[in-house]
């Protein structure tokens, strides 16, 4: 899952979860979920361990070999990390179980396994938007927060691992969209990268055609990537999808209309070409690398790909990144990333917990960035001089993550995302007006959150 925001191929969230702008769901004061565990004693110990920031109760569900369910495209950097663990823990070996590459397929496979109460998976790599769903269903267990250096992690990443005030997962990596731009073209045109929608529209409309490129590439195909782009537009205009407590749908608002009209107008005016309506992450990234666009909205891992010389890459050394623009200044990205959770049906939960602690320690988070390109959750890595030289986008990315908003934290997130992307696509294809599309979205989301 290389994106997870849409996630690691795409790509949730709040400590006592206050989800704002992009569909906020505040769960403060709710009763903790009581899902299944591998035994009554295990569940009691886990609940005690996770009840406070310094909880230290022992997990009682066993030590032994475990499996690690993770997307099949996430593992090149992981192999030496797993080898090191297995060499030092011969009785607690970790076997990776590779899930499909597509996030939707991963979710379907995980849900089928956990609904069957199978113990095939021990540690599970989750898109941040799945944490609430899995916790509310009782498929993953609460974790002892005191075992992890959470104050050293990015706060939005930690919030994405919480559900009803309890830690149900550990942040693995975080993510936020960035605006990629052709630095050579803007330099030749004596222009600066945009910080507002008006500036983006002007540059994409006036400058791009002079250099025989299209204006703006984004992930506007009818899938999770469109939900992400729409959510960013709404919150960057000062709007929201749900009320702070998650009890009301707020997307039928003037701010949300402005956000959707920004995308609709771009297509009508042509600076967003119609080909964008079929773009997902990889296709949008490849089009930018091929020199077809002035701007690209994409996740940080696109930076490494666009920096890699190759026969189809025309932008090596010719691009930069800034925060996504907003209505009147820098905008707000949707929060992406992944969390590590323990299956409620795992027979070796103590080993699983220790492995998560190992996988998210500072050396392995550094290796994940250096060798895999995934944005780490350790705050100090974003200010490391050597890493900044290797990944010059880190300062921009840290600010983007800090200002990012979570997508809806809901046990029915997939259904909500489908409703959002379908309604937005109808407006983008001019089958419905923005107002009508938002009214229909409001009606359907209201039924979901009831």
C-alpha positions in Angstrom: 0.0 0.0 0.0 2.3 2.7 -1.2 0.0 5.6 -0.6 -2.6 5.0 2.1 -4.6 8.0 2.0 -5.9 6.9 -0.2 -3.5 5.1 1.5 -0.2 3.2 0.8 -1.8 2.8 -2.5 -4.2 5.2 -1.5 -4.5 5.7 1.5 -9.2 8.3 10.3 -8.8 9.8 13.3 -8.8 11.5 16.6 -7.7 10.9 20.1 -11.1 10.9 21.6 -11.3 11.7 17.9 -12.2 15.1 16.9 -12.5 14.9 13.2 -13.0 18.2 11.6 -13.3 19.6 8.2 -13.1 16.5 6.3 -15.7 14.7 8.2 -14.9 14.9 11.7 -16.1 12.5 14.2 -15.4 13.3 17.8 -15.8 10.3 20.0 -14.8 11.9 23.3 -16.6 10.5 26.2 -17.9 7.5 24.3 -18.0 4.1 26.0 -15.0 2.0 25.0 -15.7 -0.8 22.5 -15.7 -4.3 23.9 -14.6 -6.6 21.1 -13.6 -10.2 21.1 -10.2 -11.2 22.4 -8.3 -14.4 22.4 -9.5 -15.1 25.9 -11.3 -13.4 28.8 -8.1 -13.0 30.8 -6.3 -11.6 27.8 -9.1 -9.0 27.2 -9.0 -7.9 30.8 -5.2 -7.5 30.8 -5.3 -5.6 27.5 -8.0 -3.2 28.7 -6.0 -2.5 31.9 -2.8 -2.0 29.9 -4.3 0.5 27.5 -6.3 2.5 30.0 -3.6 5.0 30.8 -0.6 6.6 29.1 1.7 4.6 31.3 -0.1 1.4 31.4 2.2 -1.6 32.0 0.0 -4.6 32.5 1.3 -7.7 30.7 -0.3 -9.2 27.7 -1.3 -12.8 28.5 -2.1 -14.2 25.1 1.2 -15.8 24.3 4.7 -15.8 22.8 5.6 -17.6 19.6 5.7 -17.3 15.8 3.5 -14.6 14.2 2.3 -13.4 10.8 2.4 -9.9 9.5 -0.4 -8.9 7.0 0.8 -6.1 4.7 0.3 -4.9 1.2 2.3 -6.6 -1.5 3.9 -3.4 -2.7 5.2 -2.3 0.7 7.9 -4.8 1.3 11.2 -4.0 -0.5 12.5 -2.0 2.5 11.0 -4.5 5.0 12.9 -7.6 4.1 16.2 -6.8 5.9 14.1 -5.5 8.9 12.3 -8.8 9.2 15.5 -10.8 8.7 17.1 -9.0 11.6 14.1 -9.7 13.9 14.0 -13.4 12.9 17.7 -13.8 13.5 17.4 -12.5 17.0 14.0 -14.1 17.8 14.3 -17.7 16.5 11.3 -18.8 18.5 9.2 -15.8 17.5 9.7 -15.7 13.8 7.6 -13.3 11.7 6.2 -14.5 8.4 4.9 -11.8 6.1 1.5 -12.5 4.5 1.1 -10.3 1.5 -2.3 -8.7 0.8 -3.4 -7.6 -2.6 -1.9 -4.3 -3.9 -5.3 -2.4 -4.2 -6.5 -1.0 -0.9 -10.1 -2.1 -1.5 -9.0 -5.7 -2.1 -6.9 -5.6 1.0 -9.9 -4.5 3.1 -12.1 -7.2 1.7 -9.6 -9.9 2.4 -8.9 -8.6 6.0 -12.6 -8.3 6.8 -13.4 -11.8 5.5 -10.6 -13.2 7.6 -11.6 -11.4 10.8 -15.3 -12.0 10.5 -14.5 -15.7 10.4 -12.5 -15.2 13.7 -9.4 -16.7 12.0 -6.1 -16.5 13.7 -4.2 -16.4 10.4 -3.2 -12.8 11.0 -1.3 -11.5 14.1 -0.1 -8.1 13.2 -2.1 -6.2 10.6 -1.0 -3.1 8.6 -4.1 -0.9 8.4 -4.9 2.2 6.4 -5.6 4.9 9.0 -9.2 5.1 7.9 -9.8 1.5 8.9 -8.7 1.8 12.5 -12.1 2.9 13.8 -14.0 0.3 11.8 -11.8 -2.6 13.0 -11.8 -1.4 16.6 -15.6 -0.9 16.7 -16.1 -4.4 15.3 -13.8 -5.9 18.0 -11.4 -7.2 15.4 -8.3 -5.5 16.9 -7.3 -5.1 20.6 -6.5 -2.0 22.7 -2.8 -1.6 23.2 -0.7 -0.4 26.2 0.2 3.2 25.3 3.1 3.3 27.7 5.0 0.8 25.7 5.5 3.3 22.8 7.2 6.7 22.6 3.9 8.4 21.5 5.1 11.9 22.5 7.9 11.6 20.0 5.5 10.8 17.2 3.6 13.2 15.0 0.4 14.1 16.8 -1.9 13.6 13.8 -0.5 10.1 13.3 -1.1 9.2 16.9 -4.6 10.5 16.7 -5.3 8.2 13.8 -4.5 5.2 16.0 -7.0 6.1 18.7 -10.6 5.0 19.0 -12.9 6.2 21.8 -10.0 7.5 23.7 -7.9 4.3 23.7 -4.9 3.3 21.6 -5.9 0.5 19.2 -2.9 0.7 16.9 0.5 2.2 16.6 1.4 4.7 13.8 3.6 3.1 11.2 3.9 6.0 8.8 2.0 9.2 8.0 1.1 11.0 4.8 -0.3 14.2 3.3 -0.8 15.3 -0.3 1.6 17.8 -1.7 1.4 20.0 -4.8 4.2 19.1 -7.3 5.1 21.8 -9.8 7.5 22.1 -12.8 10.2 24.4 -11.3 11.8 24.8 -14.7 8.6 26.1 -16.3 7.7 28.5 -13.5 11.3 29.8 -13.4 11.2 30.4 -17.2 7.9 32.2 -16.7 9.2 34.2 -13.7 6.5 32.9 -11.5 6.3 31.5 -8.0 4.5 28.3 -6.9 0.9 29.0 -6.0 -0.5 29.2 -2.5 -4.1 29.9 -3.4 -6.7 28.5 -5.8 -6.7 31.7 -7.8 -3.0 31.6 -8.3 -3.2 27.9 -9.3 -6.0 28.6 -11.7 -4.1 31.5 -13.2 -0.8 29.6 -13.7 -2.5 26.5 -15.0 -4.6 28.5 -17.4 -2.1 31.0 -18.7 1.4 29.5 -18.2 0.8 25.8 -18.9 -0.4 26.3 -22.5 2.6 28.4 -23.4 4.8 25.5 -22.6 2.6 22.9 -24.2 1.6 21.1 -21.1 -1.8 20.7 -19.3 -2.5 22.5 -16.1 -3.3 20.3 -13.2 -3.4 16.5 -12.5 -5.3 15.0 -9.6 -6.9 11.7 -8.7 -10.4 12.3 -9.9 -11.5 8.8 -10.9 -14.5 7.6 -8.9 -12.7 5.9 -6.0 -11.0 6.7 -2.7 -8.6 9.2 -4.3 -11.5 11.3 -5.4 -12.9 11.3 -1.8 -9.4 12.6 -0.7 -9.3 15.4 -3.3 -12.8 16.5 -2.6 -12.2 16.5 1.2 -9.1 18.6 0.7 -11.1 21.1 -1.4 -13.9 21.4 1.2 -11.7 21.8 4.2 -9.3 24.2 2.3 -12.4 26.4 1.7 -13.2 26.3 5.4 -16.0 23.7 5.2 -16.5 20.2 6.6 -18.4 17.0 5.8 -19.6 16.2 9.2 -20.1 18.2 12.4 -17.4 18.0 15.1 -19.3 15.4 17.0 -20.1 13.3 13.9 -23.9 13.6 14.5 -24.8 15.8 11.6 -23.8 16.0 7.9 -22.5 19.5 7.2 -21.4 19.1 3.6 -24.4 20.9 2.1 -22.9 24.3 2.9 -21.6 27.4 1.0 -18.0 26.4 1.8 -18.4 22.9 0.5 -20.1 24.3 -2.7 -17.0 26.5 -3.2 -14.7 23.5 -2.7 -16.6 21.4 -5.3 -17.0 24.3 -7.7 -13.2 24.8 -7.6 -12.9 21.3 -9.2 -15.9 21.6 -11.5 -14.8 25.0 -12.8 -11.4 23.7 -13.5 -12.8 21.0 -15.7 -15.2 23.5 -17.4 -12.4 26.0 -18.0 -10.0 23.3 -19.2 -7.1 23.8 -16.9 -8.1 20.5 -15.4 -8.3 18.2 -18.5 -11.1 15.6 -18.7 -8.4 12.9 -18.7 -8.1 13.6 -14.9 -11.6 12.0 -14.4 -9.9 8.6 -15.0 -6.7 9.2 -13.0 -5.7 7.3 -9.9 -2.4 7.8 -8.2 -0.1 5.9 -10.5 -1.7 7.2 -13.7 -1.6 10.8 -12.5 2.0 10.4 -11.4 3.1 8.9 -14.7 1.5 11.7 -16.7 3.4 14.3 -14.6 6.7 12.3 -15.1 6.0 12.2 -18.8 6.0 16.0 -18.9 2.3 16.4 -19.6 1.4 18.6 -16.6 2.5 21.8 -14.9 1.0 20.7 -11.5 0.3 17.4 -9.8 -1.5 16.7 -6.5 -0.1 13.5 -5.1 1.5 11.8 -2.1 5.1 12.1 -1.0 6.3 8.8 -2.5 5.8 10.3 -5.9 8.8 12.5 -5.2 11.2 9.5 -5.3 9.7 8.2 -8.5 9.8 11.5 -10.2 13.5 11.9 -9.1 14.5 8.6 -10.7 16.0 8.8 -14.2 14.3 6.7 -16.8 13.3 6.6 -20.4 9.8 8.0 -19.7 10.7 10.5 -17.0 11.1 14.1 -18.3 11.0 15.9 -15.0 14.1 14.7 -13.1 15.6 17.7 -11.5 12.8 19.9 -12.9 10.2 19.9 -10.2 9.5 21.0 -6.6 6.8 20.7 -4.0 4.7 23.0 -1.9 1.6 22.6 0.3 -1.7 22.1 -1.6 -3.2 25.5 -2.2 -6.4 26.7 -0.5 -9.1 29.3 -1.0 -7.2 32.2 0.5 -3.8 30.6 1.4 -2.1 27.2 1.9 -4.8 24.5 2.0 -5.2 21.4 4.1 -4.5 17.9 2.9 -6.4 14.7 3.8 -4.4 12.7 6.3 -3.0 9.4 5.0 -0.7 6.8 6.4 -0.9 3.3 8.0 -1.2 1.9 11.5 -0.1 -1.4 13.0 -2.7 -3.4 15.0 -3.0 -6.8 16.6 -5.8 -9.2 15.7 -8.2 -10.0 18.5 -7.8 -13.7 17.4 -4.0 -13.8 17.5 -2.6 -16.6 19.7 0.7 -14.8 20.3 -0.3 -11.2 21.1 2.7 -10.5 23.3 5.1 -11.3 20.5 2.9 -9.2 18.2 3.2 -6.3 20.6 6.9 -6.6 20.8 7.3 -6.8 17.1 5.2 -3.6 16.6 7.5 -1.9 19.1 10.5 -3.1 17.1 9.1 -2.1 13.7 8.3 1.4 14.8 11.6 2.1 16.7 13.7 5.0 15.5 16.3 3.0 13.5 13.6 1.1 11.6 11.5 4.2 11.0 14.7 5.8 9.5 15.3 2.7 7.3 11.6 2.9 6.1 12.2 6.4 5.0 15.6 5.9 3.5 14.9 2.6 1.7 11.1 2.8 1.2 10.4 6.5 0.9 7.5 6.3 3.5 7.1 9.4 5.7 8.1 8.4 9.3 6.0 9.1 12.4 9.1 10.2 14.5 9.1 14.0 14.7 12.8 14.3 15.0 13.5 12.7 11.6 11.9 15.6 9.8 14.6 18.0 11.1 17.6 15.6 10.6 20.1 17.5 8.3 21.3 14.4 6.5 17.7 13.3 5.8 16.7 16.7 4.6 19.5 16.6 2.1 18.3 13.3 0.8 14.6 14.2 1.0 14.4 17.9 0.6 10.6 17.9 0.8 10.6 16.8 4.5 10.0 20.4 5.9 7.1 20.9 3.6 5.7 17.5 4.3 5.9 17.9 8.1 3.9 21.1 7.9 1.4 19.5 5.5 0.9 16.6 8.0 0.5 19.0 10.9 -2.3 20.8 9.1 -3.9 17.8 7.5 -7.4 16.8 8.4 -8.6 13.2 8.9 -11.2 11.6 6.7 -14.4 10.3 8.4 -13.7 8.0 11.3 -16.6 5.6 11.0 -17.4 2.0 11.2 -19.0 2.5 7.8 -16.1 4.5 6.2 -16.1 2.6 3.0 -19.8 3.2 2.4 -19.4 6.9 3.2 -16.4 7.2 0.8 -18.4 5.5 -2.0 -21.3 7.9 -1.5 -18.9 10.9 -1.5 -16.9 9.9 -4.6 -20.0 8.9 -6.6 -21.7 12.3 -5.9 -18.6 14.3 -6.7 -18.0 12.4 -9.9 -21.6 13.2 -11.0 -20.8 16.9 -10.5 -17.5 16.8 -12.2 -19.1 15.1 -15.3 -21.8 17.8 -15.1 -24.5 15.3 -14.7 -25.6 17.2 -11.6 -25.0 20.8 -10.3 -22.6 21.1 -7.4 -25.6 22.0 -5.2 -27.6 19.0 -6.3 -24.7 16.7 -5.8 -24.1 17.9 -2.3 -27.7 17.7 -1.4 -27.8 14.0 -2.6 -24.5 13.4 -0.7 -26.1 14.9 2.4 -29.1 12.7 2.3 -27.1 9.5 1.8 -24.5 10.3 4.5 -27.3 11.1 7.0 -28.6 7.5 6.5 -25.0 6.1 7.1 -24.3 7.9 10.3 -27.7 7.2 11.9 
